[in-house]
Amino acid sequence: MGYNIGVRLIEDFLARSNVGRCHDFRETADVIAKVAFKMYLGITPTITNWSPAGDEFSLILENNPLVDFVELPDNHSNLIYSNMLCGVLRGALEMVRVYTTADVAVVRCCS
């Protein structure tokens, strides 16, 4: 579900954000954290844990806004709905030809 949201969200993001083409993966990470998360969720995650090759990083969310707006029924209390954010990132990035595997709080660049 998150992937499909990301595929559709990227057009809105590019139209509304007025950002240009990113020149490297570090710039892409900055745009994701400082522009996209701020625009859609009102937060700015911290970018940490860069791999030595510079093709992997972690986005740390100090406050998760999804927790404030999502109520789960008792029979679904183990659902990890925040993983949807990883799918959104993967879908949006693939639409701009950055191929990734998105794990919880980690995006690895595979381009």
C-alpha positions in Angstrom: 0.0 0.0 0.0 2.8 2.4 0.8 4.6 1.7 -2.4 1.4 2.7 -4.4 1.1 5.9 -2.4 4.7 6.8 -3.2 4.2 6.2 -6.9 1.3 8.7 -6.9 2.8 11.1 -4.4 6.0 11.9 -6.3 4.2 14.0 -9.0 2.5 16.1 -6.3 5.8 16.5 -4.5 7.8 17.6 -7.6 5.0 20.0 -8.6 4.7 21.6 -5.1 8.3 21.5 -3.8 10.0 23.2 -6.7 13.2 21.2 -6.1 15.6 20.5 -8.9 17.4 17.4 -9.8 19.6 15.9 -7.1 23.2 15.5 -8.0 24.1 12.7 -5.5 22.5 10.3 -3.0 23.4 12.6 -0.1 21.4 15.5 -1.6 18.5 13.1 -2.2 18.6 12.1 1.5 18.5 15.8 2.4 15.5 16.5 0.2 13.7 13.5 1.5 14.3 14.5 5.2 14.1 18.3 5.0 11.5 18.9 2.3 9.3 15.8 1.7 8.8 14.7 5.4 8.3 18.3 6.4 5.8 18.9 3.6 3.7 15.8 4.1 4.1 14.9 7.8 5.3 18.1 9.4 8.5 16.6 10.8 12.2 16.6 9.8 13.9 13.2 10.4 17.6 13.0 11.3 19.8 11.5 8.6 22.4 9.1 10.2 24.4 5.9 9.8 25.8 6.6 6.3 27.5 3.5 4.9 31.2 3.9 3.9 30.1 3.6 0.2 27.6 6.4 0.7 24.7 4.3 -0.7 22.9 3.6 2.6 21.5 5.8 5.4 19.0 5.8 8.2 16.2 8.3 8.7 15.4 8.6 12.4 12.0 9.9 13.3 12.0 11.4 16.8 8.3 11.9 16.7 6.1 9.7 14.5 3.0 11.6 13.5 1.3 8.4 12.4 1.1 7.4 16.1 -1.0 10.5 16.8 -3.6 9.9 14.1 -3.9 6.1 13.9 -6.0 4.0 16.2 -5.8 0.3 15.9 -8.4 -2.2 17.0 -7.3 -4.5 19.8 -7.1 -7.5 17.4 -4.6 -5.6 15.2 -2.4 -4.2 18.0 0.7 -5.9 16.5 0.3 -4.2 13.1 3.5 -2.2 12.3 1.7 0.4 10.1 4.7 2.8 10.2 6.5 0.4 7.7 4.2 2.0 5.1 6.6 5.0 5.1 9.3 2.8 3.7 7.0 1.7 0.9 6.1 5.3 0.2 9.8 6.2 -0.1 10.5 3.2 -2.3 7.6 4.0 -4.7 8.5 7.7 -4.9 12.2 7.1 -5.5 11.6 4.5 -8.2 9.5 7.0 -10.1 12.6 9.3 -10.3 14.8 6.3 -11.2 16.5 5.8 -7.9 16.0 2.0 -7.2 16.1 1.1 -3.6 15.2 -1.5 -1.0 13.4 0.2 1.8 13.7 -1.4 5.3 12.4 0.0 8.6 14.2 3.4 8.9 16.8 2.4 6.3 16.9 3.2 2.5 19.6 1.5 0.5 20.4 2.9 -2.9 20.7 0.2 -5.6 21.0 2.4 -8.7 
